[in-house]
Amino acid sequence: MTEQVLPGLQLEKVDDRIMTLNVGPQHPGSGHMRIILRVDGDYIVHCDPDPGYVHRGEEKMAEYRNYITNIPHLERPVIHDSCNILYPYCLGVEELLGLEVPERAKYLRVIAAELNRCVYTQYWLGIYGIFLGHSTMFMWPVGDRELFVDLLEKMTGARVTHSYFVPGGIRNDVPPNFEDVCLRYVNYFEKRIKEYADVFYDNPILISRTKDTGVLSKEDAIKLGTTGSVLRASGVDFDIRKKEPYDVYEELDFDTNVLKEGDSYARSKIPWLDMFQSCRIIRDALQKMPKSGSVRVKLKPNPKGGDAEVYRRVESGRGALGMHIVSKGKPQPYRLKMSVGSFRNLIAMPHLLTGEKLGNLPPVYWSLNYWPVEADR
Amino acid sequence: MSVIAPKFRLGYLLKGVIDNALWILVLVTLIAIPAIQIILIYIDLPVIDGVLWDPFRTLDAITHPERALPLMKAFMQTDLFKVVAFPGFGFAALIAAAVIFVERKMLAKLQLRVGPFYCGKVEGILQLMADGLKLISKEIIIPAKADKPIFWAAPVLFAATAAAFVALIPVAPGWVVADIDLGLLAVFAVIGFFPIITILSAWSANSKFPFIGGIRALYQMVSFEIPLILSVLGIVLLTGTLDLVDIIESQANFPWIIFMPIGAIVFFICILAELERIPFDLPEAESEIVAGWLTEFSGMMYGLVQLGSYLKLYAFAALFVVLFLGGWNGPSIVPTFPAEIINEGIVLMPDALVIKDIPGLPLFSQEMINGTVWFILKTVGVIFFILLPRGVFPRVRIDLLLRIGWYKLIILAFVNIFIALGLVYGGIIGPGGIL
């Protein structure tokens, strides 16, 4: 039996022309992971992403907690997108326990999820800006993100880790004047994100730098199993909100953004375009939402799931986010497996970076819509 | 909605100004004056006219304008003053400090932030001082296998070379530290040192990211020096001199930017690249190579490199002003001194018992003050345009950068030279021309 050797520890033949660079984990352009690069001059000849620096064992932890106490720690992998990461869990547990969610709660869930998607995308966009040396593009999204963070605070009581979704609905109803405030914020937010085109997306230097770099063809995108914005930037029209609608998404009016180029410019543009659709969804949901009613069904103190398995997935900020819950009739799940978009997009990274210039590392890497903490779980 | 910036309040501003003034008063009274007196006690004071000069008498003499002013005027003509204070290091460092403050506040306003706010009470004017103190107090860490002498020397050399560059810039008529005939050639000789220092420091750090950053800096500086020199060649053709003072005097009627806008644009873009400023800050590209060739510098070594780069910023902006915007030339905005003051001196306290004539006024001539004011105004304007891209542009990639340098800027620089040649052979300007 061969001994498995960790990446970076193998013995290799030393080549004078090749230089090995350890980008990360303590590097301003790496995130919480290490990327082992071999460069020949200015060209990357080998790329070996090494995730796992922030592995926390979320899946194992979930086996020792019951269905309700699992909620706060399961959102830790992506605290900026905590509503969306709890969404498949709540959908799955509802199916296991046979709960029927009230109509108002479904709409409020969609609103919270879309607000949270915008919050995550703004943060991601800010980091994309600073990766390209554009400090204004870091400050603007992070400043505008505050609007929705404040709105979510009004809604859920917490700025980042909301723990808003529970099996059977949402934790609490929104404050009385929420609809007006939300509509005002969303309108202002849409006006603000339109201005990003002037300073960032139409910038000739940005276009010359990110166009035709890290091109992922349609076939490769499907073969490598990418998801979310990466897949849609390569010309595949795949959005779980459209293909497998959950809660009330099928009643709401929105489009999917698809670009054909598949380069890092298109990949960086898709989440930004998605934010406009999120604003549209929120406005539509505010209109169609029942104005009053219950938001949560009553649960037994320590609910037990039957002898069953469920798999539910949603469209998170980084693509498909699925949770497979195996129940063996105990108050705790027997096994919980998360399938996250970040990790699936990471698989495309060596494919895209090999042969690129070293200067293309940040735009290609971060355009994969990758969140290291979520990939490590 | 979240609060983006605190509201401006005049009361807070006035309170800050008064607070600072009081603090200065307290510090001067409690520390500076006693310190001077204590120092004077321990100095062997001379015996003049048979009287031993005690500390009190010396202070008295210093504070008497009739004695102090001629001394000051004589001191200002010395080389020491020129090097340390006015056209040299002190003046440039003051402008550099102002530039850092303006850059921070301007960038903050552009990005919907506040910027430095608390330090120094008035809009954070003392933030730079706080940063300097912090850098001085930090431990200096040197990589284990670094080439220590070169690694230590690199920041000092960088700041010194930038200061040498500053010394070549004429600020006002007669006010230049090093007035040499081949000033422009000397400038390019000094600029040629920067890539050497950069690659030396990058190599001596014995670390990968500084090495890549140093190589990038070398590529960038060397390939942008060629269009930089070529863009200036037009002016040399027209004026027939390499002396910076002569070049300024040739622009008494019109600045060269009117005839050579292409050269000015090429020169400006090359300045951005030579200064490693956004969008050409590849040697310090944070997300790719940490901080480029500055990665291993810590504490005051980093501070020295920053000081050097801001001195360089001032010097390049001043060079642009000297070559293209007419240097100190400008309409007279400072009123002339009354003739009787210049001839007879000023009379202090006419109603008092003792009437004193003070000779030697004014300290600076009218042309000098006027020229300095125009020079500072133009330089600040150029620096503003150097700072502005930082808020608007992302970083370019190294191959695109080199393509800009070799394919576009060199061609434009040659176009500029042909324009200059056309002007010379057409007999419009230049030696024996119409204008």
Contacts between the chains, C-beta under 8 A, distances in Angstrom:
chain1	res1	chain2	res2	distance
A	19	B	208	6.5
A	21	B	208	5.9
A	21	B	209	7.8
A	27	B	290	6.3
A	28	B	286	5.0
A	28	B	287	5.9
A	28	B	290	6.2
A	29	B	286	6.7
A	29	B	287	3.2
A	29	B	288	5.9
A	29	B	290	7.9
A	42	B	398	6.4
A	42	B	399	7.5
A	129	B	394	7.5
A	130	B	286	7.7
A	130	B	287	7.1
A	131	B	287	4.3
A	132	B	287	7.5
A	132	B	394	4.0
A	132	B	395	6.1
A	133	B	278	5.9
A	133	B	279	7.4
A	133	B	281	6.5
A	133	B	285	6.6
A	133	B	286	7.2
A	133	B	287	7.3
A	133	B	394	5.1
A	133	B	395	3.2
A	134	B	393	7.0
A	134	B	394	4.0
A	134	B	395	7.7
A	135	B	107	7.2
A	135	B	111	6.7
A	135	B	390	7.1
A	135	B	391	7.2
A	136	B	110	6.1
A	136	B	111	5.0
A	136	B	391	5.0
A	136	B	392	6.8
A	137	B	394	7.5
A	138	B	111	7.9
A	139	B	111	3.5
A	139	B	112	6.3
A	139	B	113	5.9
A	140	B	111	6.7
A	140	B	112	6.7
A	143	B	4	6.5
A	143	B	111	7.8
A	143	B	112	5.0
A	143	B	113	7.7
A	146	B	2	4.2
A	147	B	1	6.7
A	147	B	2	7.3
A	150	B	1	6.9
A	150	B	2	5.8
A	185	B	1	7.8
A	199	B	392	6.7
A	200	B	394	7.8
A	203	B	392	7.7
A	203	B	393	6.7
A	203	B	394	6.6
A	205	B	279	5.5
A	205	B	393	5.3
A	205	B	394	5.5
A	205	B	395	7.8
A	205	B	396	5.5
A	206	B	394	5.1
A	208	B	396	7.3
A	208	B	400	5.8
A	209	B	394	6.7
A	209	B	395	7.7
A	209	B	396	6.3
A	209	B	397	5.4
A	209	B	400	6.8
A	357	B	397	6.5
A	357	B	398	7.4
A	357	B	399	6.6
A	358	B	212	7.4
A	358	B	288	6.2
A	358	B	289	7.9
A	359	B	282	7.5
A	359	B	285	7.3
A	359	B	288	6.1
A	359	B	397	4.1
A	359	B	398	5.6
A	359	B	399	7.8
A	360	B	397	7.0
A	361	B	287	7.8
A	361	B	288	5.7
A	362	B	287	4.1
A	362	B	288	5.9
